Amino acid sequence: MSKYVIGIDLGTTNSVLAYAEITPGTERDNAVAPVVEILPIPQYVAAGTVEPRKSLPSFLYLPTEQEAAQYETALPWGRGQTGGGRTIVVGEAARRRSSEVPDRSISAAKSWLCHSKVDRRAPILPWGAADDIGKLSPLEVSRAVLRHLIDAWETAFPDASVAEQQVVLTVPASFDASARELTREAAIAAGLPKDRLLFLEEPQAAVYSWLCETGDRWRKMLRVGDKLLVCDVGGGTTDLTLITVEEDQGELTLKRQAVGDHLLVGGDNMDLALAHLVAELLAEKGTKLDPWQSVALWHSARDAKESLLAENAKKSHKISVLGRGSKLIGGTVSVDVPRDQAVTLLADGFFPNVALTDRPKRRAMSGFREIGLPFEQDSAMTRHLAAVLSSQGENGTVAKPTHVLLNGGVFRAATLEKRLFDVLADWFPDAVPQRLCPTFELDHAVARGAAFYGLSKAIGGIRIRGGTARAYYVGIETSGLAIPGAARPLKALCVAPIGMEEGTECDVPSEEFALITGEPVPFRFFSSTTRRADRPGTLLEASHISAPQPGEEPELAETDSMEALLPREDSDDEEVPVHFQTRVTELGMLELWSLAANSDKRWKLEFSVREET
């Protein structure tokens, strides 16, 4: 049995490791909160200088050959990490260097890990840097951050190898199957135990952290029918989750009702917005920035944002940009950013006062654009929230949260927190949602909740139920006459409904379909977070797959489509009539079985749909 449960928040901006000791043979007393600790992480804070911090910035720096020796021997576990055969730096020093040498710095690897339009195993980061830098893949960067956390753990607990502990690793609720599988691959490569590794959605981890703090008192704070909105705004992503309070055999239980779509918008977008403001202020002084200075300014804006939004902040904050030569800036140039102007920009830009009927704006796209992270076109988080609440109500109504739990470093700013609740009060004036007020640091909540969740599984405790947060569909090509230059339309067959529990299976009632064997063919899969009434066997027309209007999102989102070659014996026909059976395994994998109608043969397609463990 493991001695500890380790909870890891692999964050876009910062990563945190929490842990709790397991007491064998006893059940947790709900009246006493278990002890969950945060592990200090030794890391370079400057060349040759190592200090412990409660969080590890998820940044990598690729030092030059001349610099490398300064980052190789000061860590407690000896020589630092290598990537691609060279020294790499993880943590605070890497974050600081990102504003000075952006073309050798890597950030937001977690966002790249879920970007399906690039090869996430290819060395592509730092994005846009020269090829002679020696780039790394998003998978390798994620592995390096996790490996640093593992080294810190095994230095602090030399008699408790991480391979022997229960580990809970958190992922965004909106991560698709590929991103989850790549995260798992990075975790195993870093050294986390394959057979003792669990995934947990980040918003649920925040709720578990609150449950850890409140103990059994939560049952007096919530009642049957309440809806808890978890609004998790981190550095790179925003996750919106609804959790309902239900009753089971006289006991209150929690059930995850819905999650919003993947939103690549967060604190990093705020930093960029502030950087644009600073660039305009510099332009007024006659200073023009080159592309890399603009990237450096983005990183510098992060510190400015935290300073300007802090309580009792000064009226302005000075930002400096290093020079890049006589043609642009001969030396360092500075500008004072007014606090009032920055606060207005961030509050109105990201939490505007909008109507509950508003929806995220979709602008017309250019025919050509750079390949990069697919940031949300609309940065207004309140419009995204309005869309989620409107889509998750019953019988055409709006889902009305009774309580709100905030999470993520963005809400350390009281100004932004207040703006969000002002908007909610305008939407629901007759029943303003109450804020649940934990006393723990928001930056540590996800890791703490992950450790507490693992402890609850090990020795008993409250669990959030819910099964899969999405319904899953397989694309079925229609038959018909061929049209030159046009593919035959697809229908979508529901093979797993929203809420299908892990460890269960079901037959998919439908007519027989033809399975192509013996040659590589594409298999297309789709998902939906809103079609709660669809059951296995529901067959949707092609109109549900395509966008209803230009600039609008389709009702079904394409997910882990793949090309596969299913085996065929010499006696088999190329097209085999089949029907389907699905199973969600205990590990969160969706198995889609094609069962031959005229024999006992069967073929399996598999991908991860884990939404919570």
Order of alpha helices (4+ residues) and beta strands (2+ residues): beta-beta-beta-beta-beta-beta-beta-alpha-beta-beta-beta-alpha-beta-alpha-alpha-beta-alpha-beta-alpha-alpha-beta-beta-beta-alpha-alpha-beta-beta-alpha-alpha-beta-alpha-beta-alpha-beta-beta-beta-beta-beta-beta-beta-beta-beta-beta-beta-beta
